[in-house]
Amino acid sequence: MTAIKSPKKLIEVALPLDDINVAAAREKSIRHGHPSTLHLWWARRPLAAARAVLFAQLVNDPGYQRELGYGVNKKEAEIKREKLFQIIRDLVKWENTTNEEVLNRAREAIRESWRETCHLNRNHPQAAELFNPEKLPAFHDPFAGGGAIPLEAQRLGLESYASDLNPVAVMINKAMIEIPAKFSGQQPVGPIPETDKDNKKKATRDAFETWSGAKGLAEDVRRYGHWMSKEAFKRIGHFYPKVRITHEMVAEQPDLKAYEGEDLTVIAWLWTRTVKSPNPAFNHLEVPLVSSFVLSSKKGKGAYIEPVVDGDQYRFKIKLGTPPSEAKQGTKLGRGANFNCLFSNTPIQSKYIYEQAQAGNLSQRLMAVVAQGKSGRVFLPPNKQHESLAREAKPEWQPDNLMPDNPRWFSPPMYVVA
Ligand SMILES: C[S@@+](CC[C@H](N)C(=O)[O-])C[C@H]1O[C@@H](n2cnc3c(N)ncnc32)[C@H](O)[C@@H]1O
């Protein structure tokens, strides 16, 4: 078998490690446009490190190698190496991720090294098959996980393949490597959402767009998202009404003054389970089982719920400020699922709650509504209309497959072989 002549790679000699480390650390705080925002992956590698390491594995070190008759003298090698280092320094910067000038410099250096390797192996018996200077070898990461490595190989100009045992990893890799490449450079085909037609600026921008890279695909995903949200709204939108901030609400909660008369979009409805009080004098009343009344413990933005008892009724009031210790405790009594009756302070033991739940006697009550304000979240008291709308929702479908009957151990059942 004829030995393959393979010059030492840059990574075997030297790397600008400090620059790679700084860029890799910085990447952790990038939130927009990073694969980590596509899907969480526990062993995600920084793209900067993957890009730098791949590049340094693909380019030849310029130093002289007597046995191959390859390379240049020490002084010249230093100069050439510094040039390659500069490519790495530029490559690892987040803002250069899609900078074609920087990427092309890197791609050309890789192709040049490949041509050198092909030349060294021009007399290899399989040279035609293995050492085509016009075609870089393809890249395959068989354990691709979050896909950082095949994504960067593709970016550096290699035909890239990824595989993994885990279907989530396969999905991430399809979304990052396979699908965008398939639709690269194509314009979107989905109908422009009606809201965009009114938006002249967006329509003009679209008309002049070249739809390079995955821009067309991204625009189609956005258009499809619009369609999905419109369809969802048609079917279930009536269950998600906005909240009108009334004069009475402002009188009770002065922080709402800035929103008086406005309709705010709801982000969340906070409910509590309730159970009939075990105290015989109060057992006609449903009391809340709340493990914390704290809505926000952010410094300067604290908010909590205060239950206000009036005779044999109670309501939830929103208070602003640092939550007091009793708010942090909700209606809980020590550890475990033990609570206090809001009216009588009678302990409600977990055994009692369990029996009531088994008998189908638990109920629920809306505690607070979280809405989107101009500069963050706004906490609102429960709203009768919203509460009754939610109670009216009757699902038309329910799963009919068997579920594991151990609620603490939810692993999938064994495959059944027919
Ligand atoms: C450490 S992770 C890979 C991380 C990845 N290189 C990255 O940059 O994010 C190892 C991966 O190997 C996969 N794996 C383990 N055994 C495998 C097997 N027999 N066949 C294919 N993939 C396997 C795991 O599902 C996991 O995603």
The ligand as an SDF file (V2000), in Angstrom:
LIG
                    3D

 27 29  0  0  0  0  0  0  0  0999 V2000
  -20.5230   14.9010   23.1460 C   0  0  0  0  0  0  0  0  0  0  0  0
  -21.8520   14.7770   22.0500 S   0  0  0  0  0  0  0  0  0  0  0  0
  -21.2540   15.4700   20.6050 C   0  0  0  0  0  0  0  0  0  0  0  0
  -21.1340   16.9450   20.6770 C   0  0  0  0  0  0  0  0  0  0  0  0
  -20.9970   17.5660   19.3430 C   0  0  0  0  0  0  0  0  0  0  0  0
  -19.7720   17.1770   18.6870 N   0  0  0  0  0  0  0  0  0  0  0  0
  -21.1470   19.0690   19.4260 C   0  0  0  0  0  0  0  0  0  0  0  0
  -20.2880   19.7790   18.8830 O   0  0  0  0  0  0  0  0  0  0  0  0
  -22.1360   19.5490   19.9850 O   0  0  0  0  0  0  0  0  0  0  0  0
  -21.8140   13.0740   21.6320 C   0  0  0  0  0  0  0  0  0  0  0  0
  -22.9740   12.6720   20.7350 C   0  0  0  0  0  0  0  0  0  0  0  0
  -22.8020   11.3320   20.3280 O   0  0  0  0  0  0  0  0  0  0  0  0
  -24.0640   10.7410   20.1770 C   0  0  0  0  0  0  0  0  0  0  0  0
  -23.8990    9.2780   20.1950 N   0  0  0  0  0  0  0  0  0  0  0  0
  -23.5510    8.4700   21.2110 C   0  0  0  0  0  0  0  0  0  0  0  0
  -23.4810    7.1920   20.8190 N   0  0  0  0  0  0  0  0  0  0  0  0
  -23.7760    7.1690   19.4990 C   0  0  0  0  0  0  0  0  0  0  0  0
  -23.8670    6.1490   18.5180 C   0  0  0  0  0  0  0  0  0  0  0  0
  -23.6220    4.8880   18.7990 N   0  0  0  0  0  0  0  0  0  0  0  0
  -24.1940    6.4960   17.2460 N   0  0  0  0  0  0  0  0  0  0  0  0
  -24.4300    7.7850   16.9240 C   0  0  0  0  0  0  0  0  0  0  0  0
  -24.3790    8.8130   17.8280 N   0  0  0  0  0  0  0  0  0  0  0  0
  -24.0560    8.5030   19.0890 C   0  0  0  0  0  0  0  0  0  0  0  0
  -24.8530   11.3060   21.3280 C   0  0  0  0  0  0  0  0  0  0  0  0
  -26.2520   11.2530   21.0640 O   0  0  0  0  0  0  0  0  0  0  0  0
  -24.3100   12.7330   21.4110 C   0  0  0  0  0  0  0  0  0  0  0  0
  -25.1330   13.6220   20.7020 O   0  0  0  0  0  0  0  0  0  0  0  0
  1  2  1  0
  2  3  1  0
  2 10  1  0
  3  4  1  0
  4  5  1  0
  5  6  1  0
  5  7  1  0
  7  8  2  0
  7  9  1  0
 10 11  1  0
 11 12  1  0
 11 26  1  0
 12 13  1  0
 13 14  1  0
 13 24  1  0
 14 15  1  0
 14 23  1  0
 15 16  2  0
 16 17  1  0
 17 18  1  0
 17 23  2  0
 18 19  1  0
 18 20  2  0
 20 21  1  0
 21 22  2  0
 22 23  1  0
 24 25  1  0
 24 26  1  0
 26 27  1  0
M  CHG  2   2   1   9  -1
M  END
$$$$
